[in-house]
Amino acid sequence: MSTTFLSPDTHGHTPLWRVFWIYGVLLSHLYFAIILYLFGRVGTPMIALLLGGFVAYTAVITRSVWINAYNTESRVLGEIARFLTVAWALNSVLVSGFLVLSHFGSPEPRLPLPF
């Protein structure tokens, strides 16, 4: 890893709307929808791997939103985006952990999904 990636004072150059809405909201929801679709169809190691990837992607998005928070016209929008992304990251870690535990605890894990 480069020191640029780890530097706390690095400021990104991507517009906040793109990082937050496209990479953060849209792609995260698509990835999680795929995980939910596969939840009862694949084994526990694959679910653990997919959810681990989801948590890692969430960490990357959280950092991306954090460093691009002020690439917007309003500084307040950057602070709101930071708050919402950190809350999303905490929720993602907890939900992923509970889903893995759910998969371990049942011989035939099923979520009550309509499809």
ROSE-4610 file (N, C-alpha, C; in Angstrom, 1 decimal, always signed):
// ROSE-4610
residu = [M/M/M/S/S/S/T/T/T/T/T/T/F/F/F/L/L/L/S/S/S/P/P/P/D/D/D/T/T/T/H/H/H/G/G/G/H/H/H/T/T/T/P/P/P/L/L/L/W/W/W/R/R/R/V/V/V/F/F/F/W/W/W/I/I/I/Y/Y/Y/G/G/G/V/V/V/L/L/L/L/L/L/S/S/S/H/H/H/L/L/L/Y/Y/Y/F/F/F/A/A/A/I/I/I/I/I/I/L/L/L/Y/Y/Y/L/L/L/F/F/F/G/G/G/R/R/R/V/V/V/G/G/G/T/T/T/P/P/P/M/M/M/I/I/I/A/A/A/L/L/L/L/L/L/L/L/L/G/G/G/G/G/G/F/F/F/V/V/V/A/A/A/Y/Y/Y/T/T/T/A/A/A/V/V/V/I/I/I/T/T/T/R/R/R/S/S/S/V/V/V/W/W/W/I/I/I/N/N/N/A/A/A/Y/Y/Y/N/N/N/T/T/T/E/E/E/S/S/S/R/R/R/V/V/V/L/L/L/G/G/G/E/E/E/I/I/I/A/A/A/R/R/R/F/F/F/L/L/L/T/T/T/V/V/V/A/A/A/W/W/W/A/A/A/L/L/L/N/N/N/S/S/S/V/V/V/L/L/L/V/V/V/S/S/S/G/G/G/F/F/F/L/L/L/V/V/V/L/L/L/S/S/S/H/H/H/F/F/F/G/G/G/S/S/S/P/P/P/E/E/E/P/P/P/R/R/R/L/L/L/P/P/P/L/L/L/P/P/P/F/F/F]
num = [1/1/1/2/2/2/3/3/3/4/4/4/5/5/5/6/6/6/7/7/7/8/8/8/9/9/9/10/10/10/11/11/11/12/12/12/13/13/13/14/14/14/15/15/15/16/16/16/17/17/17/18/18/18/19/19/19/20/20/20/21/21/21/22/22/22/23/23/23/24/24/24/25/25/25/26/26/26/27/27/27/28/28/28/29/29/29/30/30/30/31/31/31/32/32/32/33/33/33/34/34/34/35/35/35/36/36/36/37/37/37/38/38/38/39/39/39/40/40/40/41/41/41/42/42/42/43/43/43/44/44/44/45/45/45/46/46/46/47/47/47/48/48/48/49/49/49/50/50/50/51/51/51/52/52/52/53/53/53/54/54/54/55/55/55/56/56/56/57/57/57/58/58/58/59/59/59/60/60/60/61/61/61/62/62/62/63/63/63/64/64/64/65/65/65/66/66/66/67/67/67/68/68/68/69/69/69/70/70/70/71/71/71/72/72/72/73/73/73/74/74/74/75/75/75/76/76/76/77/77/77/78/78/78/79/79/79/80/80/80/81/81/81/82/82/82/83/83/83/84/84/84/85/85/85/86/86/86/87/87/87/88/88/88/89/89/89/90/90/90/91/91/91/92/92/92/93/93/93/94/94/94/95/95/95/96/96/96/97/97/97/98/98/98/99/99/99/100/100/100/101/101/101/102/102/102/103/103/103/104/104/104/105/105/105/106/106/106/107/107/107/108/108/108/109/109/109/110/110/110/111/111/111/112/112/112/113/113/113/114/114/114/115/115/115]
x = [+0.8/+0.0/+0.9/+0.4/+1.2/+0.9/+1.8/+1.5/+0.4/+0.2/-0.9/-2.2/-2.4/-3.6/-3.9/-2.8/-3.0/-2.9/-2.6/-2.5/-3.8/-4.0/-5.3/-5.7/-4.7/-5.0/-5.1/-5.2/-5.4/-6.8/-6.9/-8.2/-8.4/-9.5/-9.8/-10.3/-10.4/-10.7/-12.0/-12.7/-13.9/-15.1/-16.1/-17.2/-17.9/-18.4/-19.0/-20.3/-21.0/-22.3/-21.9/-20.9/-20.5/-20.1/-19.2/-18.7/-19.9/-20.7/-21.8/-22.9/-23.5/-24.6/-24.3/-23.3/-23.0/-22.3/-21.1/-20.2/-20.8/-21.2/-21.7/-23.1/-24.1/-25.4/-25.8/-25.6/-26.1/-25.3/-24.0/-23.2/-23.2/-23.3/-23.4/-24.7/-25.8/-27.1/-27.2/-26.6/-26.5/-25.7/-24.6/-23.7/-24.5/-25.2/-25.9/-27.1/-27.8/-28.9/-28.4/-27.3/-26.7/-26.4/-25.9/-25.6/-26.9/-28.0/-29.2/-29.8/-29.7/-30.2/-29.5/-28.2/-27.4/-27.4/-28.0/-27.9/-28.3/-29.4/-29.8/-29.4/-28.6/-28.2/-26.7/-25.9/-24.5/-24.1/-23.0/-22.5/-22.0/-21.8/-21.4/-20.0/-19.0/-17.8/-17.9/-18.8/-19.0/-19.7/-20.7/-21.4/-20.5/-19.6/-18.7/-17.7/-17.3/-16.4/-17.1/-18.3/-19.1/-19.3/-19.7/-20.0/-18.7/-17.6/-16.3/-15.9/-16.2/-15.9/-16.8/-18.0/-19.0/-18.5/-18.0/-17.5/-16.2/-15.4/-14.2/-14.5/-15.5/-16.0/-16.6/-17.3/-17.9/-16.8/-15.7/-14.6/-13.9/-13.8/-13.2/-14.1/-15.4/-16.4/-16.4/-16.3/-16.3/-15.1/-14.0/-12.8/-12.9/-13.5/-13.7/-14.6/-15.7/-16.6/-15.9/-15.2/-14.5/-13.5/-12.7/-11.7/-12.3/-13.5/-14.1/-15.3/-15.5/-16.6/-16.8/-15.7/-15.8/-15.7/-15.9/-15.9/-17.4/-18.0/-19.4/-19.5/-20.6/-20.8/-21.1/-21.7/-22.0/-21.2/-20.5/-19.7/-20.6/-21.8/-22.8/-23.1/-23.3/-23.6/-22.4/-21.2/-20.1/-20.1/-20.5/-20.6/-21.7/-22.8/-24.0/-23.6/-22.9/-22.4/-21.5/-20.6/-19.7/-20.5/-21.4/-22.2/-23.0/-23.7/-24.5/-23.6/-22.5/-21.6/-21.0/-20.6/-20.1/-21.3/-22.5/-23.6/-23.9/-23.8/-24.0/-22.9/-21.7/-20.6/-20.8/-21.2/-21.5/-22.6/-23.6/-24.8/-24.3/-23.5/-23.1/-22.3/-21.4/-20.6/-21.5/-22.4/-23.3/-24.2/-24.9/-25.8/-25.0/-23.8/-23.0/-22.6/-22.2/-21.9/-23.1/-24.3/-25.4/-25.9/-25.7/-26.0/-25.1/-23.8/-22.9/-23.2/-23.5/-23.9/-25.2/-26.1/-27.4/-27.1/-26.2/-25.8/-25.2/-24.4/-23.7/-24.8/-25.8/-26.7/-27.8/-28.0/-29.1/-28.6/-29.1/-28.6/-29.1/-30.2/-30.7/-31.1/-30.1/-30.4/-31.4/-32.4/-33.3/-33.7/-33.7/-34.3/-35.7/-36.6/-38.0/-38.0/-37.6/-37.6/-38.7/-39.2/-40.3/-39.9/-38.6/-38.2/-37.4]
y = [-1.2/+0.0/+1.2/+2.2/+3.5/+4.3/+5.3/+6.2/+7.2/+7.4/+8.3/+7.7/+6.4/+5.8/+5.9/+5.8/+5.8/+7.2/+8.2/+9.5/+10.1/+10.6/+11.1/+12.4/+13.2/+14.5/+14.5/+13.3/+13.2/+13.7/+14.5/+14.9/+14.4/+13.7/+13.2/+14.2/+13.8/+14.7/+14.3/+13.3/+12.8/+13.5/+13.9/+14.6/+13.7/+14.4/+13.6/+12.8/+13.5/+12.8/+11.4/+11.4/+10.1/+9.1/+9.5/+8.5/+8.0/+8.9/+8.6/+7.8/+8.3/+7.7/+6.6/+6.7/+5.6/+4.5/+4.8/+3.8/+3.3/+4.2/+3.9/+3.3/+3.9/+3.5/+2.4/+2.8/+1.9/+0.6/+0.6/-0.6/-1.4/-0.8/-1.5/-2.3/-1.7/-2.3/-3.5/-3.3/-4.4/-5.6/-5.3/-6.4/-7.1/-6.4/-7.0/-7.8/-7.3/-8.0/-9.4/-9.4/-10.6/-11.6/-11.1/-11.9/-12.5/-11.7/-12.2/-13.2/-13.0/-14.0/-15.3/-15.3/-16.5/-17.1/-16.5/-16.9/-18.3/-18.8/-20.2/-21.1/-20.6/-21.4/-21.9/-21.3/-21.6/-22.0/-22.6/-23.0/-21.8/-22.2/-21.2/-20.6/-21.3/-20.7/-19.6/-19.8/-18.9/-17.6/-17.8/-16.7/-15.9/-16.6/-15.8/-15.0/-15.6/-14.9/-13.7/-13.9/-12.8/-11.6/-12.0/-11.0/-10.3/-11.0/-10.4/-9.4/-9.8/-8.8/-7.6/-7.8/-6.7/-5.7/-6.3/-5.5/-4.7/-5.4/-4.7/-3.6/-3.9/-2.8/-1.6/-1.9/-0.9/+0.0/-0.7/+0.1/+1.0/+0.5/+1.3/+2.5/+2.3/+3.3/+4.4/+3.9/+4.8/+5.7/+5.2/+6.1/+7.0/+6.5/+7.3/+8.5/+8.2/+9.3/+10.3/+9.8/+10.6/+11.6/+11.1/+12.0/+12.9/+12.5/+13.4/+14.2/+14.2/+14.8/+16.3/+17.0/+18.4/+18.8/+17.8/+18.0/+18.3/+19.2/+19.6/+21.1/+21.7/+23.1/+23.4/+22.5/+22.8/+21.9/+22.5/+21.7/+20.9/+21.3/+20.6/+19.2/+19.2/+18.0/+17.0/+17.4/+16.6/+15.9/+16.7/+16.2/+15.2/+15.5/+14.5/+13.2/+13.3/+12.1/+11.3/+12.0/+11.2/+10.5/+11.2/+10.6/+9.4/+9.5/+8.5/+7.3/+7.5/+6.4/+5.7/+6.3/+5.6/+4.8/+5.3/+4.6/+3.4/+3.5/+2.4/+1.3/+1.8/+0.8/+0.0/+0.7/-0.1/-1.1/-0.6/-1.5/-2.7/-2.4/-3.5/-4.6/-4.2/-5.1/-6.0/-5.3/-6.1/-7.0/-6.6/-7.4/-8.6/-8.3/-9.4/-10.4/-10.0/-10.9/-11.8/-11.2/-12.0/-12.9/-12.5/-13.4/-14.6/-14.4/-15.5/-16.5/-15.9/-16.7/-17.5/-16.9/-17.5/-18.7/-18.5/-19.6/-20.8/-20.5/-21.5/-22.3/-21.6/-22.2/-23.1/-23.1/-23.9/-24.8/-26.1/-27.0/-26.5/-25.8/-25.3/-23.8/-22.9/-21.5/-20.9/-20.2/-19.6/-18.2/-17.2/-15.9/-15.9/-15.3/-15.2/-14.2/-14.6/-13.7/-14.1/-13.2/-13.5/-14.2/-14.4/-15.1/-16.3]
z = [+0.0/+0.0/+0.0/-0.7/-0.7/+0.5/+0.8/+1.9/+1.5/+0.3/-0.1/+0.3/+0.1/+0.5/+2.0/+2.8/+4.3/+4.9/+4.1/+4.7/+5.0/+6.3/+6.7/+6.1/+5.6/+5.0/+3.5/+2.9/+1.4/+1.1/+0.0/-0.5/-1.9/-2.1/-3.4/-4.4/-5.6/-6.7/-7.4/-6.9/-7.5/-6.9/-7.7/-7.1/-6.1/-5.0/-4.0/-4.4/-5.3/-5.7/-6.4/-7.2/-7.8/-6.8/-5.9/-4.9/-4.0/-3.6/-2.6/-3.3/-4.4/-5.0/-5.9/-6.8/-7.7/-7.0/-6.5/-5.9/-4.5/-3.7/-2.4/-2.3/-2.9/-2.8/-3.8/-5.1/-6.2/-6.2/-6.2/-6.3/-5.1/-3.9/-2.7/-2.6/-3.0/-3.0/-4.0/-5.2/-6.2/-5.6/-5.1/-4.5/-3.4/-2.5/-1.4/-1.9/-3.0/-3.6/-4.1/-4.7/-5.3/-4.1/-3.0/-1.9/-1.3/-1.2/-0.7/-1.7/-2.9/-3.9/-3.8/-3.5/-3.4/-2.0/-1.0/+0.3/+0.6/+0.1/+0.3/-0.8/-1.8/-2.9/-2.9/-2.0/-2.0/-0.5/-0.4/+0.9/+1.8/+3.1/+4.1/+3.7/+3.2/+2.9/+1.8/+0.8/-0.2/+0.3/+1.2/+1.8/+2.6/+3.4/+4.2/+3.3/+2.2/+1.3/+0.7/+0.2/-0.4/+0.6/+1.8/+2.9/+3.3/+3.3/+3.6/+2.6/+1.3/+0.2/+0.3/+0.7/+0.9/+2.0/+3.1/+4.2/+3.7/+3.0/+2.4/+1.5/+0.6/-0.3/+0.4/+1.5/+2.3/+3.0/+3.4/+4.0/+2.9/+1.7/+0.6/+0.3/+0.3/+0.0/+1.1/+2.4/+3.5/+3.4/+3.1/+3.0/+1.8/+0.7/-0.5/-0.2/+0.4/+0.8/+1.7/+2.7/+3.7/+3.0/+2.1/+1.5/+0.4/-0.2/-1.2/-0.7/+0.6/+1.2/+0.9/+0.6/+0.4/-1.1/-2.0/-3.4/-3.8/-3.1/-3.4/-3.1/-3.5/-3.3/-1.8/-1.1/+0.3/+1.3/+2.2/+3.2/+4.0/+4.3/+5.1/+4.4/+3.1/+2.4/+2.6/+2.6/+2.9/+4.3/+5.3/+6.6/+6.7/+6.1/+6.1/+5.4/+4.3/+3.6/+4.4/+5.1/+6.0/+7.1/+7.7/+8.8/+8.3/+7.2/+6.6/+6.2/+5.7/+5.2/+6.4/+7.4/+8.6/+9.2/+9.3/+9.8/+8.9/+7.6/+6.7/+6.9/+7.1/+7.3/+8.6/+9.7/+10.9/+10.7/+10.1/+9.8/+8.9/+7.9/+7.0/+7.7/+8.6/+9.4/+10.3/+11.0/+11.9/+11.1/+10.0/+9.2/+8.6/+8.1/+7.5/+8.5/+9.7/+10.8/+11.2/+11.3/+11.6/+10.5/+9.3/+8.2/+8.1/+8.4/+8.4/+9.6/+10.7/+11.9/+11.6/+10.9/+10.5/+9.5/+8.7/+7.7/+8.4/+9.5/+10.2/+11.1/+11.6/+12.5/+12.0/+10.7/+10.1/+9.1/+9.1/+8.0/+6.6/+6.6/+5.3/+5.5/+5.4/+5.7/+4.6/+5.1/+4.2/+4.8/+3.9/+4.3/+3.7/+4.4/+3.8/+2.7/+1.5/+0.3/-0.6/-1.4/-2.3/-3.6/-3.8/-5.0/-4.8]
